């Protein structure tokens, strides 16, 4: 069986809880090589996942054993790290958002085309069983055409999840996060709507603000902690989307698709992750799987999909162009 070595840039929570354990569990991955500006973090993860450490990014790029790299750095460096990795002949799985703005995202997409390497972006909500089932129902037109939709994604905030669990988190810094909750949570749902509806959001009206979060000095954060938006797609569907870091209770990850012959409710119920209500009054409940949350760390499937596309030379499930399309919507939301 062919096995490959993979590198990871950045050793924060997304690496510790998602990328590293999923690479470790994949039978095609021989070794994980970790890099972080804070070498103690990379050493800790290398020890936990039986990998090794490099002290510079150049070591990752130049190592002929490393076939692929996960870019788990903070948002403001994606366009640097992912571009360099691609141009050094590495396949890249980039964390979302692809970049802090459309211009930088276009640089990464350009590097991918120039290099001929594979670029995949971690919009993992596409892969959940409930979203896959919803996609199937919509594609088969079991409920007719989609008319409208609403989607939301909110939790208590990144300062409750990060490695250090502090209000000094980079997510709250304009120069590093740039897009706040919109780029952290919102972009997942924009990608999901594009995917489920096989459509593209082209018109955006939104309000956003820093309503409650404060930084380590007690000042309002520099990026938005809430976004509420109204959307219109290329095919004329209308919808709403809300994203929040101030849902101080259970995480909300629900989407509703309103069709001509009924409604699809996704992740409204913890017991029945997908519910179909037909125009005639029938209710069909599907027990599939609980969605991954900050408190429920299960496999996203994204690493397996990335490795599969490398080993079997397939097109990535979520391309750079698709991620760029979603980022354009986020940029319009924030004006």
GUKOLBA-705262 format. One record per residue (C-alpha): y, x, z; residue number from 1. Coordinates in steps of 0.02 Angstrom, whole numbers, always signed. Example, Ala and Ser with C-alpha at 12.3 -4.5 7.8 and 13.67 -1.06 7.14 Angstrom:
% GUKOLBA-705262
@north=-225&east=+615&up=+390&num=1
@north=-53&east=+684&up=+357&num=2
//
This chain:
% GUKOLBA-705262
@north=+0&east=+0&up=+0&num=1
@north=+170&east=+67&up=-48&num=2
@north=+285&east=+95&up=+100&num=3
@north=+468&east=+141&up=+105&num=4
@north=+592&east=+212&up=+229&num=5
@north=+753&east=+116&up=+264&num=6
@north=+918&east=+165&up=+341&num=7
@north=+1033&east=+59&up=+448&num=8
@north=+1221&east=+88&up=+464&num=9
@north=+1287&east=+20&up=+628&num=10
@north=+1185&east=-10&up=+786&num=11
@north=+1265&east=-164&up=+863&num=12
@north=+1186&east=-331&up=+905&num=13
@north=+1148&east=-382&up=+725&num=14
@north=+1041&east=-225&up=+707&num=15
@north=+961&east=-236&up=+879&num=16
@north=+913&east=-420&up=+866&num=17
@north=+890&east=-448&up=+679&num=18
@north=+876&east=-301&up=+559&num=19
@north=+779&east=-175&up=+664&num=20
@north=+644&east=-292&up=+732&num=21
@north=+619&east=-373&up=+561&num=22
@north=+603&east=-205&up=+474&num=23
@north=+484&east=-148&up=+610&num=24
@north=+374&east=-301&up=+581&num=25
@north=+371&east=-279&up=+391&num=26
@north=+211&east=-191&up=+333&num=27
@north=+301&east=-109&up=+186&num=28
@north=+424&east=-17&up=+299&num=29
@north=+365&east=+156&up=+351&num=30
@north=+514&east=+214&up=+454&num=31
@north=+688&east=+158&up=+507&num=32
@north=+829&east=+286&up=+511&num=33
@north=+979&east=+238&up=+618&num=34
@north=+1162&east=+289&up=+605&num=35
@north=+1306&east=+238&up=+718&num=36
@north=+1472&east=+320&up=+760&num=37
@north=+1413&east=+308&up=+940&num=38
@north=+1257&east=+416&up=+934&num=39
@north=+1194&east=+348&up=+1100&num=40
@north=+1175&east=+177&up=+1020&num=41
@north=+1076&east=+245&up=+873&num=42
@north=+968&east=+349&up=+989&num=43
@north=+929&east=+197&up=+1097&num=44
@north=+874&east=+94&up=+946&num=45
@north=+776&east=+237&up=+871&num=46
@north=+680&east=+251&up=+1034&num=47
@north=+653&east=+61&up=+1044&num=48
@north=+592&east=+44&up=+864&num=49
@north=+507&east=+213&up=+845&num=50
@north=+631&east=+274&up=+714&num=51
@north=+743&east=+425&up=+698&num=52
@north=+928&east=+462&up=+702&num=53
@north=+1051&east=+544&up=+582&num=54
@north=+1220&east=+605&up=+641&num=55
@north=+1316&east=+577&up=+479&num=56
@north=+1321&east=+446&up=+342&num=57
@north=+1300&east=+583&up=+214&num=58
@north=+1128&east=+620&up=+287&num=59
@north=+1078&east=+440&up=+253&num=60
@north=+1144&east=+443&up=+75&num=61
@north=+1066&east=+611&up=+32&num=62
@north=+894&east=+581&up=+108&num=63
@north=+773&east=+555&up=-39&num=64
@north=+649&east=+468&up=+77&num=65
@north=+770&east=+326&up=+110&num=66
@north=+752&east=+193&up=-25&num=67
@north=+861&east=+56&up=+51&num=68
@north=+1003&east=+36&up=+175&num=69
@north=+1061&east=-108&up=+283&num=70
@north=+1250&east=-106&up=+302&num=71
@north=+1275&east=-177&up=+477&num=72
@north=+1444&east=-95&up=+504&num=73
@north=+1597&east=-197&up=+550&num=74
@north=+1680&east=-296&up=+410&num=75
@north=+1818&east=-174&up=+365&num=76
@north=+1697&east=-37&up=+312&num=77
@north=+1574&east=-136&up=+206&num=78
@north=+1664&east=-94&up=+44&num=79
@north=+1655&east=+91&up=+88&num=80
@north=+1478&east=+102&up=+157&num=81
@north=+1392&east=-18&up=+37&num=82
@north=+1480&east=+56&up=-114&num=83
@north=+1433&east=+234&up=-65&num=84
@north=+1253&east=+185&up=-30&num=85
@north=+1235&east=+100&up=-200&num=86
@north=+1314&east=+245&up=-293&num=87
@north=+1194&east=+364&up=-204&num=88
@north=+1048&east=+266&up=-276&num=89
@north=+1003&east=+159&up=-125&num=90
@north=+965&east=-27&up=-128&num=91
@north=+1082&east=-116&up=-7&num=92
@north=+1069&east=-265&up=+109&num=93
@north=+1247&east=-299&up=+165&num=94
@north=+1290&east=-405&up=+316&num=95
@north=+1406&east=-551&up=+285&num=96
@north=+1547&east=-564&up=+242&num=97
@north=+1523&east=-448&up=+94&num=98
@north=+1697&east=-377&up=+128&num=99
@north=+1860&east=-419&up=+217&num=100
@north=+1937&east=-483&up=+55&num=101
@north=+1894&east=-524&up=-125&num=102
@north=+1967&east=-361&up=-193&num=103
@north=+1852&east=-253&up=-86&num=104
@north=+1702&east=-366&up=-122&num=105
@north=+1732&east=-341&up=-308&num=106
@north=+1722&east=-153&up=-279&num=107
@north=+1548&east=-172&up=-206&num=108
@north=+1490&east=-285&up=-348&num=109
@north=+1559&east=-160&up=-474&num=110
@north=+1464&east=-19&up=-387&num=111
@north=+1304&east=-120&up=-395&num=112
@north=+1321&east=-147&up=-581&num=113
@north=+1362&east=+36&up=-611&num=114
@north=+1216&east=+98&up=-506&num=115
@north=+1085&east=-28&up=-563&num=116
@north=+1023&east=-39&up=-383&num=117
@north=+988&east=-202&up=-293&num=118
@north=+1123&east=-281&up=-185&num=119
@north=+1079&east=-426&up=-70&num=120
@north=+1192&east=-509&up=+58&num=121
@north=+1133&east=-580&up=+224&num=122
@north=+1171&east=-764&up=+199&num=123
@north=+1010&east=-806&up=+290&num=124
@north=+1037&east=-992&up=+316&num=125
@north=+969&east=-1024&up=+142&num=126
@north=+797&east=-970&up=+202&num=127
@north=+769&east=-1091&up=+346&num=128
@north=+633&east=-1219&up=+317&num=129
@north=+751&east=-1366&up=+345&num=130
@north=+876&east=-1302&up=+217&num=131
@north=+735&east=-1264&up=+95&num=132
@north=+670&east=-1443&up=+115&num=133
@north=+845&east=-1515&up=+92&num=134
@north=+866&east=-1412&up=-67&num=135
@north=+702&east=-1483&up=-132&num=136
@north=+754&east=-1663&up=-96&num=137
@north=+923&east=-1638&up=-181&num=138
@north=+849&east=-1549&up=-333&num=139
@north=+721&east=-1688&up=-358&num=140
@north=+860&east=-1817&up=-342&num=141
@north=+752&east=-1915&up=-220&num=142
@north=+912&east=-1992&up=-151&num=143
@north=+1009&east=-1987&up=-314&num=144
@north=+1163&east=-1879&up=-337&num=145
@north=+1258&east=-1797&up=-194&num=146
@north=+1425&east=-1881&up=-163&num=147
@north=+1499&east=-1803&up=-6&num=148
@north=+1453&east=-1681&up=+132&num=149
@north=+1506&east=-1616&up=+301&num=150
@north=+1453&east=-1455&up=+385&num=151
@north=+1495&east=-1362&up=+545&num=152
@north=+1451&east=-1201&up=+633&num=153
@north=+1513&east=-1163&up=+806&num=154
@north=+1465&east=-1077&up=+967&num=155
@north=+1544&east=-998&up=+1121&num=156
@north=+1606&east=-844&up=+1031&num=157
@north=+1550&east=-668&up=+983&num=158
@north=+1605&east=-594&up=+1148&num=159
@north=+1456&east=-683&up=+1228&num=160
@north=+1330&east=-605&up=+1109&num=161
@north=+1384&east=-427&up=+1070&num=162
@north=+1303&east=-273&up=+1143&num=163
@north=+1444&east=-248&up=+1269&num=164
@north=+1488&east=-433&up=+1295&num=165
@north=+1674&east=-402&up=+1306&num=166
@north=+1836&east=-479&up=+1247&num=167
@north=+1873&east=-309&up=+1169&num=168
@north=+1746&east=-352&up=+1032&num=169
@north=+1792&east=-296&up=+856&num=170
@north=+1770&east=-477&up=+799&num=171
@north=+1938&east=-515&up=+882&num=172
@north=+2031&east=-372&up=+795&num=173
@north=+2128&east=-411&up=+636&num=174
@north=+2105&east=-239&up=+559&num=175
@north=+1916&east=-244&up=+584&num=176
@north=+1864&east=-427&up=+576&num=177
@north=+2007&east=-485&up=+464&num=178
@north=+1940&east=-663&up=+439&num=179
@north=+1890&east=-710&up=+618&num=180
@north=+1773&east=-858&up=+636&num=181
@north=+1791&east=-900&up=+451&num=182
@north=+1706&east=-739&up=+397&num=183
@north=+1586&east=-737&up=+544&num=184
@north=+1518&east=-914&up=+542&num=185
@north=+1609&east=-1008&up=+405&num=186
@north=+1547&east=-903&up=+261&num=187
@north=+1368&east=-948&up=+305&num=188
@north=+1405&east=-1132&up=+277&num=189
@north=+1507&east=-1106&up=+119&num=190
@north=+1360&east=-1010&up=+44&num=191
@north=+1242&east=-1146&up=+104&num=192
@north=+1341&east=-1286&up=+20&num=193
@north=+1349&east=-1187&up=-142&num=194
@north=+1161&east=-1160&up=-131&num=195
@north=+1107&east=-1336&up=-81&num=196
@north=+1218&east=-1424&up=-207&num=197
@north=+1200&east=-1296&up=-348&num=198
@north=+1388&east=-1310&up=-357&num=199
@north=+1545&east=-1213&up=-313&num=200
@north=+1694&east=-1257&up=-202&num=201
@north=+1852&east=-1245&up=-307&num=202
@north=+1985&east=-1335&up=-206&num=203
@north=+2022&east=-1299&up=-22&num=204
@north=+2142&east=-1370&up=+107&num=205
@north=+2125&east=-1300&up=+282&num=206
@north=+2202&east=-1277&up=+453&num=207
@north=+2160&east=-1126&up=+559&num=208
@north=+2219&east=-1050&up=+721&num=209
@north=+2183&east=-948&up=+877&num=210
@north=+2172&east=-1094&up=+998&num=211
@north=+2087&east=-1022&up=+1151&num=212
@north=+2014&east=-848&up=+1136&num=213
@north=+2104&east=-703&up=+1219&num=214
@north=+2079&east=-515&up=+1199&num=215
@north=+2047&east=-385&up=+1334&num=216
@north=+2234&east=-386&up=+1377&num=217
@north=+2243&east=-573&up=+1401&num=218
@north=+2336&east=-604&up=+1238&num=219
@north=+2286&east=-732&up=+1104&num=220
@north=+2169&east=-649&up=+979&num=221
@north=+2237&east=-588&up=+812&num=222
@north=+2118&east=-691&up=+704&num=223
@north=+2070&east=-875&up=+698&num=224
@north=+1944&east=-946&up=+821&num=225
@north=+1942&east=-1117&up=+735&num=226
@north=+1950&east=-1181&up=+555&num=227
@north=+1949&east=-1362&up=+495&num=228
@north=+1946&east=-1389&up=+307&num=229
@north=+1933&east=-1516&up=+166&num=230
@north=+1840&east=-1459&up=+10&num=231
@north=+1809&east=-1513&up=-170&num=232
@north=+1676&east=-1440&up=-284&num=233
@north=+1674&east=-1405&up=-470&num=234
@north=+1560&east=-1557&up=-495&num=235
@north=+1680&east=-1669&up=-398&num=236
@north=+1590&east=-1681&up=-230&num=237
@north=+1704&east=-1699&up=-77&num=238
@north=+1669&east=-1627&up=+94&num=239
@north=+1730&east=-1560&up=+260&num=240
@north=+1688&east=-1400&up=+353&num=241
@north=+1729&east=-1346&up=+530&num=242
@north=+1697&east=-1175&up=+608&num=243
@north=+1727&east=-1128&up=+788&num=244
@north=+1709&east=-995&up=+922&num=245
@north=+1759&east=-1122&up=+1055&num=246
@north=+1611&east=-1242&up=+1061&num=247
@north=+1580&east=-1213&up=+1246&num=248
@north=+1412&east=-1299&up=+1255&num=249
@north=+1262&east=-1305&up=+1139&num=250
@north=+1281&east=-1218&up=+971&num=251
@north=+1322&east=-1334&up=+826&num=252
@north=+1243&east=-1288&up=+660&num=253
@north=+1231&east=-1460&up=+579&num=254
@north=+1254&east=-1514&up=+398&num=255
@north=+1251&east=-1689&up=+326&num=256
@north=+1230&east=-1727&up=+141&num=257
@north=+1278&east=-1903&up=+85&num=258
@north=+1191&east=-1959&up=-75&num=259
@north=+1186&east=-2117&up=-181&num=260
@north=+1026&east=-2181&up=-100&num=261
@north=+1035&east=-2110&up=+75&num=262
@north=+1083&east=-1971&up=+194&num=263
@north=+1007&east=-1801&up=+234&num=264
@north=+1041&east=-1742&up=+412&num=265
@north=+1003&east=-1558&up=+443&num=266
@north=+992&east=-1483&up=+618&num=267
@north=+1065&east=-1635&up=+706&num=268
@north=+908&east=-1653&up=+814&num=269
@north=+817&east=-1510&up=+901&num=270
@north=+652&east=-1605&up=+883&num=271
@north=+672&east=-1663&up=+703&num=272
@north=+766&east=-1529&up=+609&num=273
@north=+784&east=-1635&up=+453&num=274
@north=+806&east=-1823&up=+451&num=275
@north=+820&east=-1931&up=+295&num=276
@north=+896&east=-2105&up=+311&num=277
@north=+877&east=-2209&up=+154&num=278
@north=+992&east=-2345&up=+90&num=279
@north=+852&east=-2471&up=+123&num=280
@north=+841&east=-2426&up=+308&num=281
@north=+691&east=-2310&up=+308&num=282
@north=+702&east=-2158&up=+422&num=283
@north=+595&east=-2005&up=+383&num=284
@north=+588&east=-1867&up=+514&num=285
@north=+533&east=-1689&up=+478&num=286
@north=+478&east=-1568&up=+613&num=287
@north=+500&east=-1398&up=+532&num=288
@north=+570&east=-1257&up=+639&num=289
@north=+713&east=-1231&up=+758&num=290
@north=+859&east=-1139&up=+680&num=291
@north=+891&east=-963&up=+739&num=292
@north=+1035&east=-955&up=+862&num=293
@north=+1110&east=-822&up=+973&num=294
@north=+997&east=-887&up=+1112&num=295
@north=+844&east=-913&up=+1001&num=296
@north=+809&east=-750&up=+909&num=297
@north=+673&east=-780&up=+781&num=298
@north=+641&east=-699&up=+612&num=299
@north=+770&east=-745&up=+481&num=300
@north=+658&east=-697&up=+335&num=301
@north=+802&east=-602&up=+257&num=302
@north=+725&east=-429&up=+283&num=303
@north=+558&east=-484&up=+211&num=304
@north=+647&east=-556&up=+60&num=305
@north=+747&east=-396&up=+36&num=306
@north=+595&east=-283&up=+48&num=307
@north=+498&east=-399&up=-68&num=308
@north=+630&east=-387&up=-203&num=309
@north=+621&east=-196&up=-192&num=310
@north=+432&east=-177&up=-186&num=311
@north=+401&east=-304&up=-324&num=312
@north=+561&east=-271&up=-424&num=313
@north=+629&east=-448&up=-409&num=314
@north=+809&east=-509&up=-416&num=315
@north=+886&east=-525&up=-241&num=316
@north=+887&east=-702&up=-169&num=317
@north=+1073&east=-690&up=-126&num=318
@north=+1169&east=-584&up=-250&num=319
@north=+1335&east=-496&up=-233&num=320
@north=+1413&east=-617&up=-357&num=321
@north=+1359&east=-766&up=-252&num=322
@north=+1428&east=-686&up=-94&num=323
@north=+1591&east=-650&up=-186&num=324
@north=+1603&east=-834&up=-236&num=325
@north=+1589&east=-887&up=-53&num=326
@north=+1716&east=-757&up=+2&num=327
@north=+1842&east=-826&up=-122&num=328
@north=+1831&east=-994&up=-31&num=329
@north=+1858&east=-911&up=+138&num=330
@north=+2009&east=-818&up=+71&num=331
@north=+2083&east=-982&up=+9&num=332
@north=+2051&east=-1063&up=+179&num=333
@north=+2153&east=-929&up=+267&num=334
@north=+2293&east=-934&up=+139&num=335
//
